[in-house]
Amino acid sequence: MSKQTIIVKLDAQKMENPDLDIRYNLPDRIEEVTKGRISDNGYDYLSDTVLGIWLETDNAEEDVKEVIELIKKEKFLKNDLSQTAEILISEKETAEAEECRRVYPEA
């Protein structure tokens, strides 16, 4: 079974503390909380200020709920991501942001 994609988009201009270590800190914590069900799959700059953190899982539709809950209850490097993150999912493996649909915040 191929993996599916979850992307967490973070805009440095909207973050209280735009520390680049979040590109490691956030996926490590997600992997820890989900006991490895969701794992780090790299990051990329989507624009001058927007960082995309790619995660992979077997079931993006189901597992993204845990990612959303985590960003709602924990701060990451002094950032409340519940107010600033955008979360996208795709059934494709390592999908580009344009191939994903936004699930958070809800439209």
All heavy atoms as an XYZ file, in Angstrom:
868
protein
N       0.850     -1.195      0.000
C       0.000      0.000      0.000
C       0.885      1.246      0.000
O       1.824      1.352      0.773
C      -0.890     -0.019      1.251
C      -1.751      1.199      1.391
S      -2.624      1.198      2.979
C      -4.192      1.753      2.447
N       0.591      2.177     -0.888
C       1.423      3.379     -0.937
C       1.011      4.366      0.153
O      -0.108      4.340      0.652
C       1.334      4.035     -2.315
O       0.042      4.532     -2.528
N       1.945      5.203      0.492
C       1.720      6.206      1.532
C       0.893      7.358      0.988
O       0.807      7.568     -0.220
C       3.068      6.731      2.038
C       3.894      5.689      2.749
C       3.328      5.391      4.097
C       4.207      4.449      4.879
N       3.646      4.126      6.168
N       0.293      8.115      1.901
C      -0.470      9.311      1.542
C       0.197     10.522      2.187
O       1.060     10.380      3.055
C      -1.917      9.158      2.006
C      -2.616      8.002      1.314
C      -4.072      7.851      1.728
O      -4.609      8.610      2.519
N      -4.726      6.850      1.177
N      -0.211     11.693      1.764
C       0.462     12.929      2.147
C      -0.379     13.814      3.063
O      -1.566     14.004      2.831
C       0.800     13.738      0.869
O       1.625     12.945      0.026
C       1.498     15.044      1.188
N       0.304     14.370      4.066
C      -0.234     15.466      4.881
C       0.815     16.572      4.801
O       2.008     16.311      4.973
C      -0.434     15.059      6.361
C      -1.431     13.906      6.490
C      -0.885     16.271      7.197
C      -1.549     13.332      7.900
N       0.382     17.797      4.509
C       1.311     18.935      4.473
C       0.840     19.970      5.496
O      -0.332     20.344      5.516
C       1.367     19.604      3.082
C       1.790     18.598      2.001
C       2.328     20.800      3.106
C       1.717     19.143      0.581
N       1.767     20.412      6.327
C       1.491     21.506      7.264
C       2.199     22.733      6.702
O       3.425     22.748      6.553
C       2.013     21.187      8.686
C       1.706     22.355      9.623
C       1.407     19.890      9.213
N       1.412     23.745      6.324
C       1.968     24.989      5.787
C       2.060     26.024      6.899
O       1.077     26.263      7.607
C       1.082     25.536      4.657
C       1.171     24.751      3.377
C       0.162     25.199      2.329
C       0.341     26.617      1.870
N      -0.604     26.980      0.789
N       3.235     26.623      7.039
C       3.468     27.630      8.068
C       3.997     28.901      7.427
O       4.997     28.868      6.706
C       4.502     27.107      9.083
C       4.157     25.784      9.770
C       5.334     25.296     10.588
C       2.925     25.954     10.640
N       3.337     30.004      7.692
C       3.753     31.301      7.157
C       4.514     32.042      8.251
O       3.949     32.387      9.289
C       2.525     32.104      6.719
C       2.903     33.384      5.992
O       4.017     33.907      6.203
O       2.068     33.876      5.221
N       5.793     32.273      8.034
C       6.649     32.929      9.022
C       6.097     34.297      9.447
O       6.259     34.703     10.598
C       8.062     33.099      8.467
N       5.424     34.983      8.539
C       4.882     36.306      8.856
C       3.740     36.244      9.862
O       3.427     37.236     10.500
C       4.398     37.007      7.581
C       5.541     37.339      6.647
C       5.050     37.969      5.357
O       4.042     37.560      4.792
N       5.779     38.970      4.898
N       3.115     35.080     10.010
C       1.992     34.933     10.937
C       2.411     34.299     12.261
O       1.609     34.192     13.171
C       0.891     34.068     10.295
C       0.277     34.695      9.060
C      -0.764     33.769      8.468
C      -1.365     34.341      7.200
N      -2.301     33.389      6.580
N       3.668     33.873     12.351
C       4.139     33.174     13.544
C       4.765     34.145     14.543
O       5.430     35.093     14.154
C       5.152     32.093     13.150
C       4.530     30.983     12.336
S       5.729     29.862     11.566
C       6.460     29.106     12.989
N       4.528     33.861     15.836
C       5.122     34.666     16.892
C       6.636     34.518     16.911
O       7.369     35.465     17.102
C       4.576     34.213     18.251
C       3.647     35.204     18.892
C       3.068     34.621     20.168
O       3.767     34.632     21.187
O       1.910     34.160     20.107
N       7.099     33.293     16.736
C       8.521     32.986     16.790
C       8.879     32.120     15.573
O       8.884     30.901     15.657
C       8.835     32.231     18.101
C      10.288     31.839     18.196
O      11.161     32.519     17.697
N      10.547     30.712     18.830
N       9.158     32.759     14.433
C       9.412     31.988     13.211
C      10.782     31.302     13.211
O      11.662     31.626     12.431
C       9.281     33.033     12.106
C       9.614     34.323     12.774
C       9.191     34.187     14.206
N      10.956     30.340     14.112
C      12.204     29.604     14.265
C      12.207     28.427     13.286
O      11.308     27.593     13.311
C      12.287     29.103     15.718
C      13.601     28.436     16.050
O      14.226     27.837     15.146
O      13.993     28.494     17.227
N      13.230     28.352     12.447
C      13.288     27.291     11.436
C      13.419     25.893     12.030
O      13.163     24.909     11.350
C      14.449     27.540     10.477
C      14.091     28.290      9.203
C      15.317     28.515      8.350
C      13.015     27.564      8.413
N      13.794     25.785     13.293
C      13.875     24.470     13.933
C      12.519     23.780     13.965
O      12.443     22.565     14.169
C      14.416     24.585     15.362
C      15.934     24.739     15.384
O      16.565     24.533     14.322
O      16.477     25.069     16.455
N      11.458     24.533     13.730
C      10.115     23.936     13.721
C      10.010     22.862     12.639
O       9.232     21.934     12.755
C       9.017     25.017     13.579
C       7.693     24.473     14.112
C       8.903     25.519     12.146
C       6.710     25.536     14.512
N      10.844     22.969     11.598
C      10.805     21.970     10.519
C      11.239     20.590     11.004
O      10.980     19.591     10.334
C      11.620     22.430      9.321
C      13.105     22.486      9.539
C      13.799     23.095      8.324
N      15.233     23.031      8.436
C      16.005     24.027      8.830
N      15.482     25.187      9.155
N      17.313     23.883      8.893
N      11.920     20.524     12.149
C      12.291     19.242     12.774
C      11.425     18.971     14.000
O      10.985     17.859     14.236
C      13.762     19.235     13.196
C      14.692     19.593     12.073
C      15.462     20.751     12.120
C      14.804     18.777     10.943
C      16.315     21.087     11.080
C      15.644     19.114      9.897
C      16.405     20.271      9.973
O      17.242     20.605      8.940
N      11.195     20.020     14.785
C      10.467     19.928     16.047
C       9.040     19.408     15.846
O       8.609     18.489     16.536
C      10.481     21.334     16.672
C       9.772     21.440     17.981
O       8.543     21.509     17.999
N      10.524     21.477     19.065
N       8.320     19.980     14.901
C       6.920     19.599     14.662
C       6.781     18.156     14.166
O       6.053     17.373     14.766
C       6.248     20.594     13.716
C       4.790     20.299     13.366
C       3.905     20.361     14.604
C       4.284     21.288     12.317
N       7.476     17.747     13.095
C       7.306     16.360     12.640
C       7.777     15.333     13.673
O       7.176     14.260     13.792
C       8.126     16.268     11.355
C       8.809     17.555     11.181
C       8.288     18.529     12.167
N       8.823     15.661     14.427
C       9.296     14.729     15.466
C       8.215     14.507     16.517
O       7.973     13.384     16.952
C      10.566     15.251     16.144
C      11.802     15.147     15.268
O      11.716     14.544     14.174
O      12.853     15.687     15.667
N       7.547     15.589     16.921
C       6.502     15.482     17.939
C       5.285     14.721     17.395
O       4.693     13.900     18.085
C       6.094     16.886     18.421
C       5.044     16.877     19.492
C       5.565     16.319     20.811
N       4.507     16.349     21.803
C       4.188     15.318     22.583
N       4.870     14.204     22.534
N       3.191     15.444     23.432
N       4.922     14.979     16.144
C       3.797     14.271     15.525
C       4.107     12.779     15.454
O       3.270     11.944     15.785
C       3.481     14.850     14.129
C       2.883     16.264     14.265
C       2.539     13.926     13.351
C       2.776     17.029     12.966
N       5.324     12.442     15.057
C       5.730     11.037     14.961
C       5.687     10.372     16.346
O       5.222      9.239     16.481
C       7.149     10.957     14.377
C       7.475      9.617     13.804
C       8.690      9.652     12.873
O       8.975     10.682     12.240
O       9.350      8.604     12.797
N       6.137     11.107     17.358
C       6.127     10.584     18.730
C       4.703     10.316     19.214
O       4.396      9.244     19.714
C       6.811     11.610     19.642
C       6.885     11.227     21.095
C       7.467     12.342     21.949
O       8.098     13.284     21.416
O       7.271     12.298     23.170
N       3.821     11.298     19.040
C       2.438     11.185     19.511
C       1.669     10.077     18.780
O       0.854      9.393     19.377
C       1.717     12.553     19.372
C       0.223     12.429     19.538
C       2.281     13.542     20.370
N       1.945      9.916     17.495
C       1.219      8.898     16.714
C       1.959      7.558     16.684
O       1.577      6.671     15.923
C       0.967      9.388     15.268
O       2.236      9.550     14.608
C       0.178     10.679     15.239
N       3.001      7.452     17.489
C       3.793      6.206     17.580
C       4.262      5.731     16.204
O       4.202      4.548     15.877
C       3.002      5.120     18.308
C       2.694      5.492     19.747
C       1.827      4.475     20.432
C       1.584      4.774     21.893
N       1.154      6.097     22.257
N       4.688      6.693     15.386
C       5.263      6.382     14.082
C       4.279      6.173     12.952
O       4.686      5.941     11.816
N       2.987      6.251     13.233
C       1.986      6.093     12.171
C       2.092      7.219     11.148
O       1.850      7.024      9.956
C       0.580      6.059     12.776
C      -0.226      4.876     12.338
C      -1.649      4.838     12.843
N      -2.254      6.093     13.158
C      -2.338      6.620     14.406
N      -1.867      5.996     15.428
N      -2.923      7.777     14.608
N       2.419      8.418     11.638
C       2.652      9.562     10.755
C       4.132      9.889     10.878
O       4.641     10.040     11.986
C       1.808     10.787     11.183
C       0.320     10.450     11.179
C       2.084     11.970     10.261
C      -0.559     11.546     11.771
N       4.824      9.989      9.750
C       6.263     10.241      9.820
C       6.686     11.398      8.926
O       5.995     11.775      7.975
C       7.040      8.979      9.472
O       6.709      8.535      8.180
N       7.843     11.941      9.257
C       8.435     13.069      8.543
C       8.763     12.650      7.111
O       9.289     11.575      6.873
C       9.715     13.466      9.290
C      10.355     14.734      8.769
O       9.914     15.258      7.727
O      11.304     15.214      9.409
N       8.442     13.524      6.164
C       8.770     13.249      4.768
C       9.389     14.479      4.109
O       9.193     14.732      2.937
C       7.520     12.772      4.017
C       7.878     12.087      2.716
O       8.990     11.628      2.518
N       6.919     12.021      1.809
N      10.085     15.295      4.924
C      10.814     16.437      4.381
C      10.065     17.753      4.468
O       8.970     17.832      5.012
N      10.698     18.776      3.938
C      10.099     20.110      3.934
C      10.559     20.842      2.685
O      11.515     20.432      2.026
C      10.490     20.894      5.200
C      11.961     21.214      5.279
C      12.470     22.402      4.765
C      12.852     20.322      5.852
C      13.816     22.685      4.819
C      14.202     20.588      5.914
C      14.683     21.779      5.391
O      16.022     22.053      5.441
N       9.856     21.921      2.384
C      10.226     22.731      1.230
C       9.696     24.138      1.460
O       8.728     24.330      2.194
C       9.606     22.150     -0.049
C      10.259     22.695     -1.315
O      11.275     23.426     -1.214
O       9.756     22.398     -2.410
N      10.334     25.093      0.837
C       9.853     26.474      0.899
C       8.863     26.666     -0.241
O       9.192     26.449     -1.399
C      11.020     27.457      0.792
C      11.944     27.327      1.968
C      13.063     26.516      1.913
C      11.657     27.979      3.161
C      13.892     26.369      3.011
C      12.482     27.838      4.274
C      13.596     27.028      4.186
O      14.409     26.892      5.285
N       7.639     27.041      0.115
C       6.590     27.226     -0.890
C       6.559     28.663     -1.403
O       5.988     28.940     -2.445
C       5.240     26.825     -0.300
C       5.199     25.374      0.216
C       3.894     25.093      0.936
C       5.402     24.393     -0.922
N       7.166     29.569     -0.641
C       7.335     30.960     -1.052
C       8.430     31.533     -0.161
O       9.037     30.801      0.624
C       6.037     31.757     -0.891
O       5.800     32.034      0.478
N       8.649     32.840     -0.237
C       9.680     33.468      0.604
C       9.381     33.312      2.086
O      10.290     33.266      2.902
C       9.794     34.965      0.285
C      10.438     35.205     -1.068
O      11.008     34.256     -1.648
O      10.372     36.350     -1.550
N       8.099     33.240      2.447
C       7.757     33.200      3.867
C       7.026     31.933      4.295
O       6.802     31.731      5.475
C       6.872     34.408      4.251
O       5.648     34.337      3.519
C       7.574     35.726      3.985
N       6.638     31.082      3.342
C       5.842     29.898      3.685
C       6.674     28.619      3.572
O       7.261     28.330      2.530
C       4.578     29.786      2.800
C       3.777     28.537      3.144
C       3.708     31.031      2.967
N       6.682     27.877      4.684
C       7.374     26.603      4.766
C       6.337     25.487      4.724
O       5.315     25.572      5.408
C       8.152     26.542      6.089
C       8.892     25.251      6.404
C      10.107     25.099      5.491
C       9.340     25.250      7.864
N       6.573     24.475      3.932
C       5.697     23.308      3.905
C       6.418     22.140      4.545
O       7.556     21.842      4.194
N       5.764     21.494      5.508
C       6.326     20.309      6.149
C       5.515     19.108      5.678
O       4.310     19.042      5.917
C       6.282     20.439      7.685
C       7.133     21.625      8.133
C       6.752     19.138      8.348
C       7.035     21.944      9.611
N       6.171     18.192      4.972
C       5.515     17.011      4.425
C       5.565     15.876      5.448
O       6.597     15.608      6.056
C       6.215     16.554      3.147
C       5.648     17.122      1.899
C       4.903     16.462      0.971
C       5.771     18.460      1.410
N       4.547     17.315     -0.046
C       5.068     18.545      0.194
C       6.400     19.610      1.884
C       4.974     19.705     -0.556
C       6.305     20.772      1.156
C       5.606     20.818     -0.049
N       4.428     15.224      5.597
C       4.317     14.049      6.460
C       3.729     12.928      5.622
O       2.991     13.194      4.666
C       3.384     14.354      7.638
C       3.765     15.553      8.507
C       2.588     15.967      9.381
C       4.982     15.240      9.352
N       4.061     11.683      5.976
C       3.457     10.564      5.251
C       2.771      9.623      6.226
O       3.175      9.494      7.374
C       4.481      9.828      4.388
C       5.590      9.155      5.130
C       6.552      8.427      4.190
O       6.573      8.694      2.983
O       7.287      7.572      4.711
N       1.713      8.998      5.719
C       0.899      8.103      6.529
C       0.148      7.151      5.607
O       0.101      7.384      4.397
C      -0.081      8.924      7.399
O      -0.813      8.036      8.250
C      -1.042      9.743      6.557
N      -0.448      6.130      6.179
C      -1.239      5.197      5.372
C      -2.634      5.732      5.072
O      -3.252      5.358      4.087
C      -1.374      3.842      6.083
C      -0.047      3.088      6.132
O       0.792      3.296      5.236
O       0.147      2.307      7.078
N      -3.157      6.604      5.956
C      -4.524      7.098      5.806
C      -4.595      8.577      6.199
O      -4.882      8.906      7.340
C      -5.470      6.256      6.674
C      -6.925      6.595      6.448
O      -7.262      7.672      5.957
N      -7.802      5.696      6.824
N      -4.329      9.453      5.237
C      -4.281     10.890      5.502
C      -5.609     11.424      6.039
O      -5.630     12.214      6.981
C      -3.875     11.658      4.244
N      -6.689     10.987      5.455
C      -8.032     11.461      5.843
C      -8.290     11.222      7.336
O      -8.808     12.079      8.034
C      -9.082     10.736      5.002
C     -10.498     11.218      5.207
C     -10.817     12.478      4.429
O     -10.412     12.585      3.265
O     -11.479     13.359      5.002
N      -7.913     10.067      7.822
C      -8.140      9.701      9.224
C      -7.063     10.293     10.141
O      -7.364     10.888     11.172
C      -8.151      8.165      9.334
C      -8.831      7.618     10.555
C     -10.234      8.143     10.799
O     -11.053      8.252      9.865
O     -10.503      8.465     11.974
N      -5.801     10.141      9.759
C      -4.693     10.532     10.634
C      -4.508     12.037     10.778
O      -3.970     12.497     11.779
C      -3.392      9.884     10.154
C      -3.405      8.372     10.335
O      -4.244      7.867     11.115
O      -2.577      7.690      9.709
N      -4.988     12.807      9.812
C      -4.837     14.261      9.912
C      -5.566     14.808     11.142
O      -5.187     15.831     11.697
C      -5.296     14.965      8.607
C      -6.828     14.991      8.496
C      -4.735     16.386      8.534
N      -6.585     14.090     11.603
C      -7.333     14.532     12.791
C      -6.414     14.637     14.003
O      -6.537     15.562     14.799
C      -8.495     13.569     13.080
C      -9.548     13.565     11.989
C     -10.563     12.456     12.199
C     -11.499     12.355     10.997
N     -12.310     11.153     11.022
N      -5.476     13.693     14.132
C      -4.526     13.734     15.243
C      -3.562     14.905     15.120
O      -3.184     15.514     16.109
C      -3.740     12.427     15.328
C      -4.477     11.362     16.104
C      -3.617     10.137     16.318
O      -2.900     10.088     17.330
O      -3.672      9.241     15.456
N      -3.161     15.226     13.909
C      -2.268     16.374     13.680
C      -2.994     17.658     14.085
O      -2.437     18.505     14.782
C      -1.818     16.445     12.201
C      -1.003     17.703     11.946
C      -1.036     15.191     11.811
N      -4.248     17.788     13.680
C      -5.032     18.975     14.015
C      -5.201     19.094     15.531
O      -5.009     20.168     16.098
C      -6.397     18.954     13.289
C      -6.179     19.103     11.779
C      -7.319     20.051     13.829
C      -7.405     18.799     10.918
N      -5.525     17.995     16.202
C      -5.679     18.014     17.664
C      -4.390     18.441     18.346
O      -4.403     19.220     19.293
C      -6.129     16.642     18.192
C      -7.591     16.367     17.949
C      -8.512     17.491     18.420
O      -8.440     17.867     19.605
O      -9.294     18.006     17.604
N      -3.272     17.936     17.859
C      -1.977     18.254     18.452
C      -1.652     19.739     18.319
O      -1.223     20.371     19.290
C      -0.877     17.403     17.808
C       0.506     17.532     18.431
C       0.507     17.037     19.878
C       1.530     16.763     17.610
N      -1.868     20.313     17.135
C      -1.546     21.735     16.987
C      -2.533     22.623     17.747
O      -2.212     23.752     18.065
C      -1.409     22.194     15.512
C      -2.741     22.172     14.798
C      -0.350     21.402     14.781
C      -2.750     22.985     13.526
N      -3.704     22.097     18.059
C      -4.662     22.866     18.844
C      -4.279     22.877     20.322
O      -4.564     23.846     21.028
C      -6.073     22.297     18.700
C      -6.745     22.664     17.397
C      -8.146     22.089     17.350
C      -8.897     22.505     16.109
N     -10.247     21.902     16.071
N      -3.628     21.814     20.813
C      -3.373     21.746     22.249
C      -1.928     22.036     22.664
O      -1.681     22.299     23.821
C      -3.843     20.408     22.822
C      -3.037     19.213     22.453
C      -3.603     17.964     23.130
C      -2.691     16.774     22.862
N      -3.274     15.519     23.176
N      -0.983     21.993     21.733
C       0.414     22.242     22.093
C       0.979     23.429     21.326
O       0.579     23.681     20.203
C       1.275     21.013     21.782
C       1.049     19.861     22.718
C       2.041     18.712     22.496
O       3.146     18.934     21.950
O       1.685     17.590     22.885
N       1.932     24.108     21.970
C       2.672     25.160     21.274
C       3.987     24.570     20.799
O       4.535     23.679     21.432
C       2.939     26.338     22.217
C       1.699     27.184     22.442
C       2.052     28.497     23.090
C       0.800     29.349     23.176
N       1.094     30.745     23.347
N       4.472     25.070     19.689
C       5.724     24.605     19.113
C       6.669     25.785     18.991
O       6.383     26.728     18.261
C       5.475     23.953     17.745
C       4.690     22.680     17.864
C       3.298     22.705     17.870
C       5.332     21.475     18.032
C       2.564     21.535     18.025
C       4.609     20.296     18.180
C       3.229     20.323     18.182
N       7.764     25.729     19.759
C       8.745     26.817     19.773
C       8.056     28.171     19.980
O       8.285     29.123     19.257
C       9.587     26.812     18.493
C      10.367     25.532     18.237
C      11.004     25.546     16.855
C      11.436     25.323     19.303
N       7.159     28.196     20.956
C       6.393     29.392     21.360
C       5.380     29.855     20.320
O       4.927     30.992     20.343
C       7.336     30.543     21.731
C       8.270     30.214     22.860
C       9.180     31.378     23.168
C      10.183     30.968     24.222
N      11.355     31.812     24.216
N       5.015     28.981     19.396
C       4.036     29.325     18.360
C       2.735     28.564     18.571
O       2.751     27.345     18.731
C       4.577     28.968     16.971
C       5.724     29.846     16.569
O       5.545     31.025     16.320
N       6.909     29.262     16.508
N       1.637     29.298     18.546
C       0.310     28.681     18.566
C      -0.071     28.429     17.112
O      -0.591     29.310     16.428
C      -0.690     29.620     19.250
C      -2.099     29.045     19.276
O      -2.325     27.944     18.706
O      -2.986     29.693     19.851
N       0.203     27.224     16.637
C      -0.028     26.905     15.231
C      -1.504     26.767     14.889
O      -1.872     26.827     13.724
C       0.727     25.631     14.848
C       2.245     25.690     15.024
C       2.878     24.378     14.591
C       2.847     26.861     14.269
N      -2.344     26.623     15.920
C      -3.780     26.504     15.646
C      -4.311     27.775     14.990
O      -5.314     27.753     14.297
C      -4.554     26.208     16.927
O      -4.572     27.335     17.778
N      -3.620     28.877     15.195
C      -4.040     30.159     14.631
C      -3.396     30.457     13.271
O      -3.848     31.339     12.560
C      -3.676     31.298     15.600
C      -4.289     31.140     16.975
C      -5.798     31.080     16.937
O      -6.444     31.930     16.344
N      -6.365     30.059     17.550
N      -2.321     29.746     12.932
C      -1.559     30.123     11.744
C      -1.340     29.018     10.717
O      -1.122     29.306      9.555
C      -0.172     30.667     12.154
O       0.510     29.660     12.896
C      -0.300     31.912     13.006
N      -1.383     27.763     11.143
C      -1.085     26.664     10.213
C      -2.238     26.412      9.253
O      -3.400     26.641      9.575
C      -0.786     25.385     10.989
N      -1.863     25.937      8.079
C      -2.842     25.453      7.110
C      -2.455     23.994      6.862
O      -1.271     23.689      6.707
C      -2.686     26.266      5.821
C      -3.911     26.321      4.976
C      -3.718     27.229      3.773
O      -3.465     28.428      3.964
O      -3.819     26.716      2.650
N      -3.423     23.101      6.859
C      -3.113     21.682      6.696
C      -3.827     21.140      5.461
O      -5.020     21.352      5.269
C      -3.503     20.874      7.953
C      -2.737     21.433      9.161
C      -3.182     19.395      7.756
C      -3.083     20.786     10.472
N      -3.048     20.453      4.630
C      -3.528     19.901      3.370
C      -3.328     18.392      3.378
O      -2.401     17.893      4.025
C      -2.726     20.479      2.203
C      -2.472     21.987      2.187
C      -1.476     22.348      1.105
C      -3.763     22.738      1.982
N      -4.171     17.668      2.655
C      -3.990     16.219      2.535
C      -4.184     15.764      1.086
O      -4.822     16.448      0.294
C      -4.949     15.413      3.451
C      -6.413     15.626      3.067
C      -4.696     15.711      4.915
C      -7.389     14.685      3.788
N      -3.606     14.608      0.799
C      -3.790     13.973     -0.514
C      -3.627     12.468     -0.351
O      -2.864     12.008      0.491
C      -2.744     14.485     -1.505
O      -2.833     13.755     -2.719
N      -4.342     11.726     -1.186
C      -4.184     10.280     -1.198
C      -2.927      9.881     -1.966
O      -2.504      8.742     -1.926
C      -5.419      9.611     -1.811
C      -6.639      9.741     -0.929
C      -7.890      9.123     -1.539
O      -7.810      8.564     -2.658
O      -8.942      9.211     -0.900
N      -2.325     10.850     -2.660
C      -1.105     10.566     -3.429
C       0.110     10.548     -2.502
O       0.160     11.253     -1.498
C      -0.868     11.644     -4.488
C      -1.854     11.632     -5.619
C      -1.461     12.678     -6.635
C      -2.407     12.690     -7.817
N      -2.016     13.719     -8.781
N       1.099      9.784     -2.904
C       2.355      9.735     -2.165
C       3.203     10.957     -2.528
O       3.355     11.286     -3.703
C       3.100      8.439     -2.533
C       4.283      8.171     -1.664
C       4.823      6.755     -1.840
O       4.240      5.973     -2.621
O       5.806      6.442     -1.181
N       3.717     11.651     -1.516
C       4.548     12.839     -1.696
C       3.926     13.814     -2.709
O       4.573     14.256     -3.646
C       5.991     12.462     -2.104
O       6.407     11.325     -1.336
C       6.955     13.591     -1.820
N       2.673     14.135     -2.503
C       1.950     15.037     -3.401
C       2.463     16.466     -3.259
O       2.904     16.886     -2.194
C       0.459     14.995     -3.081
N       2.413     17.208     -4.340
C       2.727     18.638     -4.304
C       1.563     19.358     -3.616
O       0.428     18.870     -3.643
C       2.891     19.176     -5.728
C       4.067     18.596     -6.475
C       5.409     18.922     -5.842
O       5.581     20.040     -5.329
O       6.286     18.035     -5.851
N       1.838     20.525     -3.056
C       0.800     21.283     -2.345
C      -0.418     21.533     -3.240
O      -1.557     21.444     -2.787
C       1.370     22.589     -1.815
N      -0.183     21.808     -4.525
C      -1.276     22.099     -5.455
C      -2.183     20.887     -5.680
O      -3.305     21.025     -6.136
C      -0.734     22.565     -6.818
C       0.133     23.790     -6.779
C       1.554     23.518     -6.282
O       2.144     22.475     -6.602
O       2.067     24.357     -5.527
N      -1.677     19.693     -5.410
C      -2.454     18.468     -5.623
C      -3.261     18.076     -4.380
O      -3.963     17.075     -4.401
C      -1.515     17.299     -5.940
C      -0.660     17.500     -7.164
C       0.347     16.376     -7.345
O       1.290     16.269     -6.540
O       0.158     15.597     -8.298
N      -3.142     18.860     -3.322
C      -3.790     18.528     -2.050
C      -5.016     19.391     -1.821
O      -5.179     20.431     -2.444
C      -2.811     18.763     -0.905
S      -1.338     17.733     -0.982
N      -5.867     18.928     -0.899
C      -7.010     19.756     -0.524
C      -6.861     20.189      0.933
O      -6.359     19.445      1.773
C      -8.317     19.028     -0.764
C      -8.590     17.868      0.121
C      -9.940     17.213     -0.225
N     -10.058     15.944      0.444
C     -10.553     15.798      1.682
N     -10.984     16.845      2.346
N     -10.603     14.615      2.229
N      -7.276     21.404      1.187
C      -7.145     21.965      2.534
C      -8.211     21.383      3.450
O      -9.384     21.332      3.111
C      -7.288     23.490      2.486
C      -6.962     24.141      3.819
C      -6.940     25.612      3.701
N      -8.298     26.099      3.928
C      -8.634     27.362      3.999
N      -7.737     28.296      3.808
N      -9.870     27.720      4.204
N      -7.771     20.948      4.636
C      -8.700     20.421      5.630
C      -8.700     21.256      6.910
O      -9.579     21.108      7.754
C      -8.410     18.937      5.979
C      -8.678     18.057      4.782
C      -6.977     18.749      6.484
N      -7.689     22.143      7.036
C      -7.609     23.015      8.225
C      -6.897     24.289      7.839
O      -5.868     24.212      7.177
C      -6.852     22.316      9.354
C      -6.797     23.120     10.625
C      -7.800     23.023     11.567
C      -5.743     23.995     10.857
C      -7.762     23.784     12.729
C      -5.705     24.754     12.011
C      -6.709     24.640     12.939
O      -6.667     25.398     14.093
N      -7.376     25.450      8.250
C      -8.690     25.612      8.875
C      -9.780     25.313      7.861
O      -9.567     25.433      6.660
C      -8.712     27.075      9.298
C      -7.706     27.767      8.441
C      -6.687     26.730      8.053
N     -10.905     24.914      8.374
C     -11.999     24.580      7.466
C     -12.455     25.840      6.738
O     -12.512     26.912      7.316
C     -13.159     23.968      8.263
C     -12.780     22.596      8.807
C     -13.843     22.013      9.734
O     -14.997     22.450      9.647
O     -13.477     21.141     10.521
N     -12.764     25.671      5.491
C     -13.155     26.818      4.645
C     -14.512     27.380      5.070
O     -15.339     26.712      5.575
C     -13.215     26.379      3.199
